[in-house]
Amino acid sequence: MTHTARRIGRSLALVLPVVLVLSGTLAVTMVPWADNSPSQILTASAEDVSVPAKPLAAQEVLRDKLLGELQQGAQPGEVLTHLQQAVDKRPSLADHCVGIARALGRAAVEKYGPTKAQSYSRPVCDTSYAAGVASSVQ
């Protein structure tokens, strides 16, 4: 009897782990709440290897920072002062001042309306802020 029990035990010791691994794998891949559509299945491949994000250019960082200030409640005049200070501190940003000021003008119109936004107009980057306000009104 011990010989038979030992043989059954050895057979189970070999077969049971294989059965458990297979059933566990199937259970994980076939759960009823999983969406098995191709768009929901994530696979790893050499093509999907994470590539470091391209760093933002200095003017994009400044524009995003100033737009954030405006959206968080800073007055447009204060934000325009920050723009002028940034350009004075870093002259390479002067080439992008016009675009940033226009974006600030458009954002100010969205937040304050055209009349109040125009009241903050100042000669930062010529009249680009005012041009941004005007372009949002049209």
C-alpha positions in Angstrom: 0.0 0.0 0.0 2.8 2.4 0.8 4.3 1.8 -2.6 1.1 2.7 -4.3 0.5 5.8 -2.2 4.1 6.9 -2.9 3.6 6.5 -6.6 0.3 8.5 -6.6 2.0 11.2 -4.5 4.9 11.5 -7.0 2.5 11.7 -9.9 0.5 14.4 -8.3 3.7 16.3 -7.4 4.6 16.4 -11.1 1.2 17.0 -12.6 -0.5 19.3 -10.0 1.9 22.3 -10.5 1.4 22.1 -14.3 -2.4 22.0 -13.9 -2.4 24.9 -11.4 -0.2 27.1 -13.7 -2.3 26.4 -16.7 -5.6 26.9 -15.0 -4.4 30.1 -13.3 -3.2 31.5 -16.7 -6.5 30.7 -18.3 -8.4 32.2 -15.5 -6.5 35.5 -15.7 -6.8 35.8 -19.5 -10.5 34.9 -19.6 -12.1 36.9 -16.8 -15.6 37.9 -17.7 -15.2 41.6 -16.9 -12.1 42.1 -19.2 -12.6 43.9 -22.4 -10.8 41.7 -25.0 -11.3 44.1 -27.9 -8.0 44.8 -29.8 -8.0 48.5 -28.7 -8.0 47.4 -25.0 -5.3 44.8 -25.2 -1.9 46.2 -24.3 1.2 44.4 -25.7 4.8 45.1 -25.4 7.0 45.3 -28.5 10.3 46.8 -29.4 8.5 49.6 -31.3 6.6 50.7 -28.2 9.7 51.2 -26.1 9.4 54.4 -24.2 11.2 57.3 -25.8 12.1 60.2 -23.6 9.7 63.1 -24.2 11.1 66.0 -26.2 11.7 68.8 -23.8 9.7 71.9 -24.3 11.4 74.9 -25.7 11.9 77.9 -23.3 9.2 79.9 -25.0 6.7 77.1 -24.6 7.5 76.7 -21.0 7.1 80.5 -20.5 3.8 80.6 -22.4 2.4 77.7 -20.4 3.5 79.3 -17.2 2.0 82.7 -18.0 -1.3 81.2 -19.2 -1.4 79.2 -16.0 -1.0 82.3 -14.0 -3.8 84.0 -15.9 -6.1 81.0 -15.4 -5.4 80.8 -11.7 -6.5 84.4 -11.2 -3.6 86.7 -11.8 -4.6 89.9 -13.5 -3.5 90.2 -17.2 -1.4 93.3 -16.3 0.6 91.4 -13.8 1.1 88.5 -16.3 2.2 91.0 -19.0 4.7 92.4 -16.5 6.1 88.8 -16.0 6.3 88.4 -19.7 8.3 91.6 -20.1 10.6 90.6 -17.2 11.2 87.2 -18.8 12.1 88.8 -22.1 14.4 91.4 -20.4 16.1 88.6 -18.5 16.4 86.3 -21.5 16.6 88.3 -24.8 16.4 85.1 -26.9 12.7 85.0 -25.9 12.1 88.3 -27.7 11.4 86.4 -31.0 8.5 84.6 -29.3 7.1 87.5 -27.3 4.5 88.4 -29.9 3.0 84.9 -30.0 3.0 84.6 -26.2 1.4 88.1 -25.8 -1.3 87.2 -28.4 -2.1 83.9 -26.6 -2.4 85.9 -23.3 -4.8 88.3 -25.0 -7.0 85.5 -26.3 -7.0 83.8 -22.9 -7.9 87.1 -21.2 -10.9 87.5 -23.5 -12.0 84.0 -22.5 -11.7 84.8 -18.8 -12.7 88.4 -18.6 -14.6 89.2 -21.8 -13.3 91.6 -24.5 -13.9 94.9 -22.8 -12.2 94.1 -19.5 -9.4 92.2 -21.3 -8.7 95.2 -23.5 -8.4 97.5 -20.5 -5.2 95.6 -19.5 -3.5 96.3 -22.9 0.0 97.6 -22.6 2.9 98.0 -25.0 4.5 94.7 -24.2 5.9 93.2 -27.4 4.5 96.1 -29.3 0.7 95.7 -29.4 0.5 91.9 -29.5 -1.6 91.5 -26.4 -4.2 93.9 -27.9 -4.0 92.0 -31.2 -4.7 88.8 -29.4 -7.7 90.4 -27.7 -9.0 91.7 -31.0 -8.6 88.4 -32.8 -10.7 86.7 -30.2 -13.5 89.2 -30.5 -13.9 88.8 -34.3 
